[in-house]
């Protein structure tokens, strides 16, 4: 029998270097020179050639790299562990270039190393996160952040906004949108008939309105809409019991109402292997689920687990698309 996947080329992954003063360059060069990853994908680094080559000398035995220049900052201008607008601009420009190349089909997916929001904002560029920036470049209005590790998948109704604005930002329409995006992502990973848990917003999921009425006015009606659409959902669940393993094992995904509600328990469970994805984009985008770790920058001790997982997930999704295109 002929192997239908034998002639499919390896996915081309655009990997940004992240903030030069953080752990991004170290992680990027280790990934780009890893033999096992090389067997699954072609990794192209985006960022300052001088900084990436310095990282290769220090962390990858000076192995050769595939680099698309997306900055001109020199390594001797970088102060490891320090916030600076110069590093912020380099990180920002790398994301812009990698996203545009992926949109143009020059690469098959983008994976982003961590950036420092403060450094980018110091340049005068308003920046709330990779998710919002890349969605804007893709001209995508309906998108969502998802954290995943194996069967544990958490998508967010709201993300990078102040706690004081969360309640106003949660609408029936938005809950439905995020649940649909999550369902579609789960289906793309080969799961049939996924079951999704919906988190409540208030303590004890509102206690029938005695501790807040968002569940009764917004979340439960949104769940009724989802069921009419043929999507299997349960809840709303109090977040203090939703993330215990006995409950998690029942579901293929969780819709979280706000950033910390989902991020804190997720990272306690899967910090070193979690992947951040942006759902709803016309391109594939994944990322690490941690920050720049300035305190250990350029020391050679950064954990590669999350980045490697993000690369593998991006490559798997891209390969599925390449296979569909070929057939």
VMD Tcl script that draws the C-alpha trace (Angstrom):
set ca {
  {0.00 0.00 0.00}
  {1.32 3.45 -0.90}
  {1.91 5.83 1.98}
  {-0.15 8.90 1.07}
  {1.95 11.13 3.33}
  {5.34 10.05 2.01}
  {5.75 12.92 -0.41}
  {4.42 15.68 1.81}
  {7.14 18.19 2.63}
  {7.95 19.12 6.19}
  {6.04 22.15 7.52}
  {7.97 25.43 7.51}
  {7.69 27.07 10.92}
  {8.44 30.76 11.53}
  {9.87 31.04 15.04}
  {10.32 34.53 16.49}
  {13.22 35.16 18.86}
  {11.16 36.98 21.52}
  {12.64 39.72 23.68}
  {16.45 39.71 23.24}
  {16.94 40.41 26.95}
  {14.89 37.35 27.93}
  {15.13 33.61 27.41}
  {13.66 33.73 23.88}
  {16.94 33.67 21.90}
  {18.26 30.76 23.96}
  {15.08 28.75 23.45}
  {14.89 29.64 19.75}
  {18.39 28.46 18.84}
  {18.05 25.29 20.89}
  {14.84 24.48 19.02}
  {16.26 25.37 15.62}
  {19.24 23.05 16.12}
  {17.41 20.13 17.75}
  {17.78 16.98 15.66}
  {14.40 15.48 16.62}
  {12.52 18.66 15.75}
  {14.45 18.92 12.48}
  {13.01 15.58 11.46}
  {9.47 16.95 11.81}
  {9.74 20.54 10.52}
  {11.93 23.25 9.03}
  {12.42 26.04 11.56}
  {13.17 29.55 10.31}
  {14.18 32.08 12.96}
  {12.94 35.67 12.83}
  {14.88 38.40 14.59}
  {18.26 40.09 14.76}
  {20.91 37.93 13.03}
  {23.63 39.23 15.34}
  {21.70 38.32 18.50}
  {20.63 34.92 17.20}
  {24.17 34.05 16.12}
  {25.44 35.06 19.55}
  {22.85 32.77 21.09}
  {23.94 29.95 18.79}
  {27.57 30.38 19.89}
  {26.58 30.32 23.55}
  {23.81 27.70 23.58}
  {24.00 25.63 20.37}
  {27.71 25.04 19.72}
  {27.66 27.69 16.97}
  {25.49 25.57 14.70}
  {24.17 27.20 11.54}
  {20.70 28.73 11.59}
  {18.07 29.67 9.04}
  {17.41 33.34 9.82}
  {15.06 35.90 8.30}
  {16.38 39.30 9.43}
  {13.70 41.21 11.33}
  {15.85 43.59 13.35}
  {19.30 45.15 13.51}
  {20.08 45.34 17.23}
  {23.55 44.04 18.12}
  {24.20 41.58 20.91}
  {26.54 44.02 22.66}
  {23.59 46.44 22.95}
  {21.50 43.93 24.93}
  {21.40 44.00 28.72}
  {20.08 40.56 29.74}
  {17.21 40.75 32.19}
  {16.57 44.45 31.61}
  {13.45 46.09 30.22}
  {14.29 48.36 27.27}
  {12.46 49.91 24.35}
  {15.24 48.79 21.99}
  {14.62 45.14 22.83}
  {10.88 45.70 22.77}
  {11.07 47.05 19.23}
  {13.20 44.10 18.06}
  {10.71 41.62 19.49}
  {7.76 43.49 17.99}
  {9.32 43.70 14.52}
  {10.06 39.98 14.51}
  {6.39 39.18 15.17}
  {5.24 41.57 12.44}
  {7.59 40.08 9.83}
  {6.88 36.45 10.75}
  {3.12 37.00 10.70}
  {3.21 38.70 7.30}
  {5.36 35.94 5.82}
  {3.00 33.29 7.14}
  {-0.01 35.14 5.73}
  {1.79 35.24 2.36}
  {2.45 31.51 2.47}
  {6.21 31.76 2.85}
  {5.88 29.73 6.05}
  {3.15 27.36 7.20}
  {2.80 28.46 10.82}
  {4.16 30.97 13.31}
  {5.44 30.11 16.78}
  {6.31 32.97 19.10}
  {8.91 33.10 21.86}
  {8.03 35.31 24.87}
  {8.10 39.09 24.69}
  {7.97 41.75 27.39}
  {4.82 43.86 27.11}
  {6.41 46.70 29.08}
  {9.39 46.89 26.72}
  {7.16 47.12 23.65}
  {4.91 49.72 25.25}
  {7.99 51.81 26.08}
  {8.42 52.32 22.33}
  {5.08 54.11 22.18}
  {3.40 51.16 20.44}
  {0.18 50.14 22.26}
  {0.60 46.42 22.94}
  {-1.54 44.09 25.03}
  {-0.23 40.77 23.75}
  {0.70 38.52 20.85}
  {-2.89 37.31 20.56}
  {-4.37 40.73 19.85}
  {-1.47 41.88 17.65}
  {-1.49 38.85 15.36}
  {-5.29 38.85 15.13}
  {-5.13 42.50 14.07}
  {-2.53 41.75 11.39}
  {-4.77 38.95 10.15}
  {-7.79 41.29 10.18}
  {-9.60 38.77 12.35}
  {-12.28 40.10 14.70}
  {-13.52 36.76 16.07}
  {-10.59 35.06 17.78}
  {-9.73 33.51 21.13}
  {-6.76 32.41 23.20}
  {-6.40 28.74 24.08}
  {-3.98 27.08 26.47}
  {-3.49 23.37 25.87}
  {-1.51 20.35 26.95}
  {-2.75 17.08 25.57}
  {-6.44 16.72 26.39}
  {-6.39 19.74 28.71}
  {-7.60 22.69 26.63}
  {-8.75 26.04 28.04}
  {-10.16 28.86 25.88}
  {-10.87 32.33 27.25}
  {-13.88 34.62 26.87}
  {-11.78 37.62 28.01}
  {-8.01 37.90 28.25}
  {-5.83 40.97 28.69}
  {-8.22 43.43 30.30}
  {-8.47 44.80 33.85}
  {-10.50 42.77 36.33}
  {-12.86 45.73 36.74}
  {-13.92 45.36 33.08}
  {-14.41 41.60 32.94}
  {-18.12 41.44 33.75}
  {-19.04 44.03 31.10}
  {-17.00 42.18 28.47}
  {-18.77 38.85 28.97}
  {-21.75 38.61 26.63}
  {-23.89 35.74 25.36}
  {-22.48 36.29 21.88}
  {-18.89 36.16 23.08}
  {-19.39 33.00 25.16}
  {-20.92 31.30 22.11}
  {-18.10 32.49 19.83}
  {-15.35 31.16 22.10}
  {-17.09 27.82 22.64}
  {-17.48 27.35 18.88}
  {-13.82 28.20 18.25}
  {-12.79 25.76 20.97}
  {-15.04 23.02 19.57}
  {-13.53 23.53 16.10}
  {-9.97 23.36 17.46}
  {-10.75 20.12 19.28}
  {-12.26 18.62 16.12}
  {-9.09 19.57 14.21}
  {-7.13 17.44 16.65}
  {-9.22 14.41 15.73}
  {-11.65 14.30 18.66}
  {-15.19 13.40 17.66}
  {-18.18 14.85 19.52}
  {-16.18 16.87 22.06}
  {-17.69 17.68 25.44}
  {-16.97 21.18 26.73}
  {-17.21 22.51 30.27}
  {-18.31 26.11 30.80}
  {-16.94 27.94 33.82}
  {-19.04 30.31 35.86}
  {-17.88 33.84 36.61}
  {-18.86 34.29 40.25}
  {-18.05 32.27 43.39}
  {-20.07 29.04 43.43}
  {-21.17 29.91 39.86}
  {-23.44 32.61 41.27}
  {-25.47 30.49 43.72}
  {-28.66 30.96 41.66}
  {-28.16 34.71 41.56}
  {-27.28 35.30 45.18}
  {-23.57 35.81 44.40}
  {-23.94 37.47 41.00}
  {-26.35 37.07 38.13}
  {-24.05 36.77 35.09}
  {-24.56 33.00 35.08}
  {-28.34 33.30 34.90}
  {-28.48 36.26 32.50}
  {-25.55 35.50 30.18}
  {-23.77 32.18 30.58}
  {-26.71 29.76 30.87}
  {-28.60 31.35 27.92}
  {-25.37 31.10 25.89}
  {-25.16 27.41 26.76}
  {-28.73 26.91 25.57}
  {-27.76 28.49 22.24}
  {-24.75 26.18 21.96}
  {-26.87 23.10 22.59}
  {-29.26 24.18 19.83}
  {-26.19 24.35 17.57}
  {-25.41 20.73 18.40}
  {-22.45 21.49 20.68}
  {-22.22 19.44 23.87}
  {-21.65 21.66 26.91}
  {-22.07 21.33 30.67}
  {-21.98 23.87 33.46}
  {-21.60 26.53 34.53}
  {-19.06 25.14 36.99}
  {-17.48 26.96 39.93}
  {-13.86 27.49 38.98}
  {-12.57 26.27 42.35}
  {-13.72 22.73 41.56}
  {-13.60 22.71 37.76}
  {-9.85 22.13 37.51}
  {-9.52 19.17 39.84}
  {-8.46 16.06 37.90}
  {-11.65 14.11 38.56}
  {-13.67 16.85 36.87}
  {-11.15 17.58 34.13}
  {-11.11 13.98 32.99}
  {-14.72 14.28 31.83}
  {-14.09 17.04 29.29}
  {-12.21 17.74 26.06}
  {-12.09 21.49 26.67}
  {-13.03 24.29 29.06}
  {-14.36 27.77 28.39}
  {-12.91 30.12 31.01}
  {-14.47 33.52 31.61}
  {-11.27 35.48 32.28}
  {-7.49 35.30 32.13}
  {-6.45 34.28 35.64}
  {-9.42 31.99 36.19}
  {-7.98 29.62 33.60}
  {-4.29 30.50 33.47}
  {-3.47 29.93 37.12}
  {-4.79 26.34 37.37}
  {-3.57 25.49 33.87}
  {-0.02 26.52 34.64}
  {-0.08 24.67 37.95}
  {-0.95 21.52 36.01}
  {1.11 21.94 32.82}
  {3.51 24.86 33.17}
  {6.52 23.20 31.53}
  {4.63 21.74 28.57}
  {1.67 24.04 27.96}
  {1.01 25.65 24.59}
  {-0.73 28.94 23.85}
  {-2.73 28.99 20.59}
  {-4.77 31.69 18.91}
  {-8.05 30.29 17.59}
  {-9.99 31.71 14.66}
  {-7.04 32.99 12.61}
  {-6.47 32.25 8.91}
  {-2.99 31.04 9.93}
  {-1.64 28.65 12.56}
  {-0.14 30.38 15.59}
  {1.14 28.80 18.76}
  {3.39 30.02 21.55}
  {4.94 29.19 24.89}
  {2.72 29.64 27.92}
  {5.33 31.49 29.98}
  {7.09 34.84 29.99}
  {10.56 36.19 29.32}
  {12.03 34.93 32.62}
  {14.44 37.85 32.80}
  {15.94 36.49 36.01}
  {17.52 33.54 34.15}
  {18.08 35.17 30.74}
  {21.22 34.11 28.86}
  {22.24 31.67 31.63}
  {21.60 28.46 29.68}
  {19.06 27.03 32.13}
  {15.72 27.89 30.49}
  {13.33 24.95 30.11}
  {12.58 24.17 26.45}
  {9.50 22.02 27.16}
  {6.80 24.57 26.40}
  {8.46 25.86 23.21}
  {9.12 22.38 21.87}
  {5.47 21.46 22.56}
  {4.30 24.63 20.77}
  {6.46 23.79 17.74}
  {5.25 20.20 17.59}
  {1.60 21.24 17.82}
  {2.03 23.90 15.11}
  {3.80 21.42 12.85}
  {1.12 18.78 13.38}
  {-1.65 21.21 12.50}
  {0.28 22.49 9.48}
  {0.98 18.95 8.28}
  {-2.74 18.15 8.47}
  {-3.48 21.17 6.28}
  {-0.72 20.23 3.82}
  {-2.16 16.72 3.65}
  {-5.67 18.06 2.99}
  {-4.33 20.41 0.31}
  {-2.45 17.58 -1.39}
  {-5.44 15.27 -1.45}
}
mol new
graphics top color blue
foreach p $ca { graphics top sphere $p radius 0.5 }
foreach p [lrange $ca 0 end-1] q [lrange $ca 1 end] { graphics top cylinder $p $q radius 0.2 }
display resetview
